[in-house]
């Protein structure tokens, strides 16, 4: 079963210290955003910003990537995402979905975490 997703309300945004150190910002996946990128049947958090030269940029993460798992833990909310990163050390494996011309691509990205 899919978790309920916020509708057209303003998306909550993650602005934790961890996000600053990783160089990315994520937000809740709303129905509007899911429809725009073709993620209607997905759950996760969407990357809204990647800082140039950051750990996230070096890992290949991009704005509009959908994070669906962190270290094999399914992500359905900002709270899931933050909890998964808090418990991770060294490198986090992020399963992402990315909208491409050919459809939705799935990839696993290794994100080096701050010490």
Biotite code that builds the C-alpha atoms (Angstrom):
import biotite.structure as struc

atoms = struc.array([
    struc.Atom([0.000, 0.000, 0.000], chain_id="A", res_id=1, res_name="UNK", atom_name="CA", element="C"),
    struc.Atom([1.132, 3.501, -0.718], chain_id="A", res_id=2, res_name="UNK", atom_name="CA", element="C"),
    struc.Atom([1.379, 6.084, 2.013], chain_id="A", res_id=3, res_name="UNK", atom_name="CA", element="C"),
    struc.Atom([-0.909, 9.066, 1.782], chain_id="A", res_id=4, res_name="UNK", atom_name="CA", element="C"),
    struc.Atom([0.728, 12.022, 0.112], chain_id="A", res_id=5, res_name="UNK", atom_name="CA", element="C"),
    struc.Atom([0.060, 15.669, 0.878], chain_id="A", res_id=6, res_name="UNK", atom_name="CA", element="C"),
    struc.Atom([-2.233, 17.228, -1.701], chain_id="A", res_id=7, res_name="UNK", atom_name="CA", element="C"),
    struc.Atom([-1.864, 20.742, -3.060], chain_id="A", res_id=8, res_name="UNK", atom_name="CA", element="C"),
    struc.Atom([-0.738, 22.193, 0.254], chain_id="A", res_id=9, res_name="UNK", atom_name="CA", element="C"),
    struc.Atom([2.672, 23.783, 0.560], chain_id="A", res_id=10, res_name="UNK", atom_name="CA", element="C"),
    struc.Atom([5.366, 21.140, 0.674], chain_id="A", res_id=11, res_name="UNK", atom_name="CA", element="C"),
    struc.Atom([7.267, 20.792, 3.910], chain_id="A", res_id=12, res_name="UNK", atom_name="CA", element="C"),
    struc.Atom([10.978, 21.306, 3.374], chain_id="A", res_id=13, res_name="UNK", atom_name="CA", element="C"),
    struc.Atom([13.837, 19.686, 5.230], chain_id="A", res_id=14, res_name="UNK", atom_name="CA", element="C"),
    struc.Atom([16.414, 22.191, 6.431], chain_id="A", res_id=15, res_name="UNK", atom_name="CA", element="C"),
    struc.Atom([18.476, 20.192, 8.891], chain_id="A", res_id=16, res_name="UNK", atom_name="CA", element="C"),
    struc.Atom([22.159, 20.632, 9.677], chain_id="A", res_id=17, res_name="UNK", atom_name="CA", element="C"),
    struc.Atom([22.691, 17.332, 7.857], chain_id="A", res_id=18, res_name="UNK", atom_name="CA", element="C"),
    struc.Atom([21.187, 18.829, 4.690], chain_id="A", res_id=19, res_name="UNK", atom_name="CA", element="C"),
    struc.Atom([23.554, 21.788, 4.864], chain_id="A", res_id=20, res_name="UNK", atom_name="CA", element="C"),
    struc.Atom([26.580, 19.523, 5.297], chain_id="A", res_id=21, res_name="UNK", atom_name="CA", element="C"),
    struc.Atom([25.460, 17.269, 2.428], chain_id="A", res_id=22, res_name="UNK", atom_name="CA", element="C"),
    struc.Atom([24.619, 20.219, 0.199], chain_id="A", res_id=23, res_name="UNK", atom_name="CA", element="C"),
    struc.Atom([21.033, 19.367, -0.609], chain_id="A", res_id=24, res_name="UNK", atom_name="CA", element="C"),
    struc.Atom([17.520, 20.282, 0.364], chain_id="A", res_id=25, res_name="UNK", atom_name="CA", element="C"),
    struc.Atom([14.577, 17.895, 0.159], chain_id="A", res_id=26, res_name="UNK", atom_name="CA", element="C"),
    struc.Atom([10.834, 18.367, 0.461], chain_id="A", res_id=27, res_name="UNK", atom_name="CA", element="C"),
    struc.Atom([7.710, 16.281, 0.706], chain_id="A", res_id=28, res_name="UNK", atom_name="CA", element="C"),
    struc.Atom([6.383, 14.756, -2.495], chain_id="A", res_id=29, res_name="UNK", atom_name="CA", element="C"),
    struc.Atom([3.040, 16.462, -3.093], chain_id="A", res_id=30, res_name="UNK", atom_name="CA", element="C"),
    struc.Atom([0.462, 15.352, -5.658], chain_id="A", res_id=31, res_name="UNK", atom_name="CA", element="C"),
    struc.Atom([1.324, 18.365, -7.856], chain_id="A", res_id=32, res_name="UNK", atom_name="CA", element="C"),
    struc.Atom([5.045, 17.606, -7.878], chain_id="A", res_id=33, res_name="UNK", atom_name="CA", element="C"),
    struc.Atom([4.434, 13.877, -8.381], chain_id="A", res_id=34, res_name="UNK", atom_name="CA", element="C"),
    struc.Atom([2.272, 14.607, -11.408], chain_id="A", res_id=35, res_name="UNK", atom_name="CA", element="C"),
    struc.Atom([4.786, 17.083, -12.865], chain_id="A", res_id=36, res_name="UNK", atom_name="CA", element="C"),
    struc.Atom([7.642, 14.540, -12.803], chain_id="A", res_id=37, res_name="UNK", atom_name="CA", element="C"),
    struc.Atom([5.678, 11.329, -13.396], chain_id="A", res_id=38, res_name="UNK", atom_name="CA", element="C"),
    struc.Atom([6.011, 10.026, -9.825], chain_id="A", res_id=39, res_name="UNK", atom_name="CA", element="C"),
    struc.Atom([2.265, 9.488, -9.271], chain_id="A", res_id=40, res_name="UNK", atom_name="CA", element="C"),
    struc.Atom([2.677, 5.924, -7.967], chain_id="A", res_id=41, res_name="UNK", atom_name="CA", element="C"),
    struc.Atom([5.750, 6.660, -5.839], chain_id="A", res_id=42, res_name="UNK", atom_name="CA", element="C"),
    struc.Atom([6.514, 7.676, -2.281], chain_id="A", res_id=43, res_name="UNK", atom_name="CA", element="C"),
    struc.Atom([9.642, 9.406, -1.069], chain_id="A", res_id=44, res_name="UNK", atom_name="CA", element="C"),
    struc.Atom([11.130, 12.863, -0.728], chain_id="A", res_id=45, res_name="UNK", atom_name="CA", element="C"),
    struc.Atom([12.120, 15.009, -3.669], chain_id="A", res_id=46, res_name="UNK", atom_name="CA", element="C"),
    struc.Atom([15.359, 16.936, -3.912], chain_id="A", res_id=47, res_name="UNK", atom_name="CA", element="C"),
    struc.Atom([14.565, 20.622, -4.364], chain_id="A", res_id=48, res_name="UNK", atom_name="CA", element="C"),
    struc.Atom([18.153, 21.920, -4.413], chain_id="A", res_id=49, res_name="UNK", atom_name="CA", element="C"),
    struc.Atom([21.704, 20.623, -4.746], chain_id="A", res_id=50, res_name="UNK", atom_name="CA", element="C"),
    struc.Atom([24.568, 22.981, -3.931], chain_id="A", res_id=51, res_name="UNK", atom_name="CA", element="C"),
    struc.Atom([27.348, 23.181, -6.482], chain_id="A", res_id=52, res_name="UNK", atom_name="CA", element="C"),
    struc.Atom([30.514, 21.396, -5.330], chain_id="A", res_id=53, res_name="UNK", atom_name="CA", element="C"),
    struc.Atom([28.738, 19.678, -2.408], chain_id="A", res_id=54, res_name="UNK", atom_name="CA", element="C"),
    struc.Atom([28.840, 16.030, -1.344], chain_id="A", res_id=55, res_name="UNK", atom_name="CA", element="C"),
    struc.Atom([25.422, 15.561, -2.953], chain_id="A", res_id=56, res_name="UNK", atom_name="CA", element="C"),
    struc.Atom([26.624, 17.095, -6.241], chain_id="A", res_id=57, res_name="UNK", atom_name="CA", element="C"),
    struc.Atom([29.749, 14.905, -6.259], chain_id="A", res_id=58, res_name="UNK", atom_name="CA", element="C"),
    struc.Atom([27.538, 11.845, -5.744], chain_id="A", res_id=59, res_name="UNK", atom_name="CA", element="C"),
    struc.Atom([25.547, 12.809, -8.839], chain_id="A", res_id=60, res_name="UNK", atom_name="CA", element="C"),
    struc.Atom([22.316, 13.831, -7.132], chain_id="A", res_id=61, res_name="UNK", atom_name="CA", element="C"),
    struc.Atom([20.185, 16.386, -8.970], chain_id="A", res_id=62, res_name="UNK", atom_name="CA", element="C"),
    struc.Atom([17.205, 18.603, -8.279], chain_id="A", res_id=63, res_name="UNK", atom_name="CA", element="C"),
    struc.Atom([13.953, 16.684, -8.919], chain_id="A", res_id=64, res_name="UNK", atom_name="CA", element="C"),
    struc.Atom([15.497, 13.303, -8.010], chain_id="A", res_id=65, res_name="UNK", atom_name="CA", element="C"),
    struc.Atom([13.113, 11.318, -5.827], chain_id="A", res_id=66, res_name="UNK", atom_name="CA", element="C"),
    struc.Atom([14.745, 9.543, -2.855], chain_id="A", res_id=67, res_name="UNK", atom_name="CA", element="C"),
    struc.Atom([12.760, 6.347, -2.238], chain_id="A", res_id=68, res_name="UNK", atom_name="CA", element="C"),
    struc.Atom([15.193, 4.451, 0.042], chain_id="A", res_id=69, res_name="UNK", atom_name="CA", element="C"),
    struc.Atom([18.150, 5.212, 2.290], chain_id="A", res_id=70, res_name="UNK", atom_name="CA", element="C"),
    struc.Atom([20.281, 2.162, 3.139], chain_id="A", res_id=71, res_name="UNK", atom_name="CA", element="C"),
    struc.Atom([17.413, -0.116, 2.033], chain_id="A", res_id=72, res_name="UNK", atom_name="CA", element="C"),
    struc.Atom([14.938, 1.619, 4.359], chain_id="A", res_id=73, res_name="UNK", atom_name="CA", element="C"),
    struc.Atom([11.843, 2.825, 2.459], chain_id="A", res_id=74, res_name="UNK", atom_name="CA", element="C"),
    struc.Atom([11.290, 6.589, 2.621], chain_id="A", res_id=75, res_name="UNK", atom_name="CA", element="C"),
    struc.Atom([7.699, 7.853, 2.680], chain_id="A", res_id=76, res_name="UNK", atom_name="CA", element="C"),
    struc.Atom([8.140, 11.166, 4.522], chain_id="A", res_id=77, res_name="UNK", atom_name="CA", element="C"),
    struc.Atom([10.641, 13.801, 5.594], chain_id="A", res_id=78, res_name="UNK", atom_name="CA", element="C"),
    struc.Atom([10.707, 12.158, 9.018], chain_id="A", res_id=79, res_name="UNK", atom_name="CA", element="C"),
    struc.Atom([11.673, 8.789, 7.470], chain_id="A", res_id=80, res_name="UNK", atom_name="CA", element="C"),
    struc.Atom([14.440, 10.485, 5.476], chain_id="A", res_id=81, res_name="UNK", atom_name="CA", element="C"),
    struc.Atom([15.848, 12.364, 8.476], chain_id="A", res_id=82, res_name="UNK", atom_name="CA", element="C"),
    struc.Atom([15.687, 9.267, 10.715], chain_id="A", res_id=83, res_name="UNK", atom_name="CA", element="C"),
    struc.Atom([17.457, 7.116, 8.112], chain_id="A", res_id=84, res_name="UNK", atom_name="CA", element="C"),
    struc.Atom([20.283, 9.629, 7.672], chain_id="A", res_id=85, res_name="UNK", atom_name="CA", element="C"),
    struc.Atom([20.673, 10.150, 11.423], chain_id="A", res_id=86, res_name="UNK", atom_name="CA", element="C"),
    struc.Atom([21.281, 6.422, 11.840], chain_id="A", res_id=87, res_name="UNK", atom_name="CA", element="C"),
    struc.Atom([23.762, 6.192, 8.954], chain_id="A", res_id=88, res_name="UNK", atom_name="CA", element="C"),
    struc.Atom([27.545, 6.450, 9.171], chain_id="A", res_id=89, res_name="UNK", atom_name="CA", element="C"),
    struc.Atom([30.265, 6.576, 6.533], chain_id="A", res_id=90, res_name="UNK", atom_name="CA", element="C"),
    struc.Atom([28.330, 6.281, 3.296], chain_id="A", res_id=91, res_name="UNK", atom_name="CA", element="C"),
    struc.Atom([24.581, 6.209, 2.729], chain_id="A", res_id=92, res_name="UNK", atom_name="CA", element="C"),
    struc.Atom([23.156, 4.330, -0.242], chain_id="A", res_id=93, res_name="UNK", atom_name="CA", element="C"),
    struc.Atom([20.238, 6.253, -1.704], chain_id="A", res_id=94, res_name="UNK", atom_name="CA", element="C"),
    struc.Atom([17.857, 4.616, -4.134], chain_id="A", res_id=95, res_name="UNK", atom_name="CA", element="C"),
    struc.Atom([16.550, 7.349, -6.372], chain_id="A", res_id=96, res_name="UNK", atom_name="CA", element="C"),
    struc.Atom([14.082, 7.675, -9.199], chain_id="A", res_id=97, res_name="UNK", atom_name="CA", element="C"),
    struc.Atom([14.791, 10.226, -11.918], chain_id="A", res_id=98, res_name="UNK", atom_name="CA", element="C"),
    struc.Atom([12.470, 11.399, -14.683], chain_id="A", res_id=99, res_name="UNK", atom_name="CA", element="C"),
    struc.Atom([14.133, 10.935, -18.090], chain_id="A", res_id=100, res_name="UNK", atom_name="CA", element="C"),
    struc.Atom([12.941, 11.284, -21.673], chain_id="A", res_id=101, res_name="UNK", atom_name="CA", element="C"),
    struc.Atom([12.466, 7.528, -21.766], chain_id="A", res_id=102, res_name="UNK", atom_name="CA", element="C"),
    struc.Atom([10.490, 7.351, -18.511], chain_id="A", res_id=103, res_name="UNK", atom_name="CA", element="C"),
    struc.Atom([11.505, 6.880, -14.895], chain_id="A", res_id=104, res_name="UNK", atom_name="CA", element="C"),
    struc.Atom([15.040, 5.614, -14.250], chain_id="A", res_id=105, res_name="UNK", atom_name="CA", element="C"),
    struc.Atom([16.091, 3.988, -10.974], chain_id="A", res_id=106, res_name="UNK", atom_name="CA", element="C"),
    struc.Atom([19.624, 4.284, -9.630], chain_id="A", res_id=107, res_name="UNK", atom_name="CA", element="C"),
    struc.Atom([21.525, 3.742, -6.401], chain_id="A", res_id=108, res_name="UNK", atom_name="CA", element="C"),
    struc.Atom([23.828, 6.570, -5.375], chain_id="A", res_id=109, res_name="UNK", atom_name="CA", element="C"),
    struc.Atom([26.565, 6.368, -2.731], chain_id="A", res_id=110, res_name="UNK", atom_name="CA", element="C"),
    struc.Atom([26.549, 9.547, -0.661], chain_id="A", res_id=111, res_name="UNK", atom_name="CA", element="C"),
    struc.Atom([29.567, 10.084, 1.598], chain_id="A", res_id=112, res_name="UNK", atom_name="CA", element="C"),
    struc.Atom([28.393, 11.402, 4.948], chain_id="A", res_id=113, res_name="UNK", atom_name="CA", element="C"),
    struc.Atom([30.215, 13.969, 7.096], chain_id="A", res_id=114, res_name="UNK", atom_name="CA", element="C"),
    struc.Atom([32.260, 12.603, 9.989], chain_id="A", res_id=115, res_name="UNK", atom_name="CA", element="C"),
])
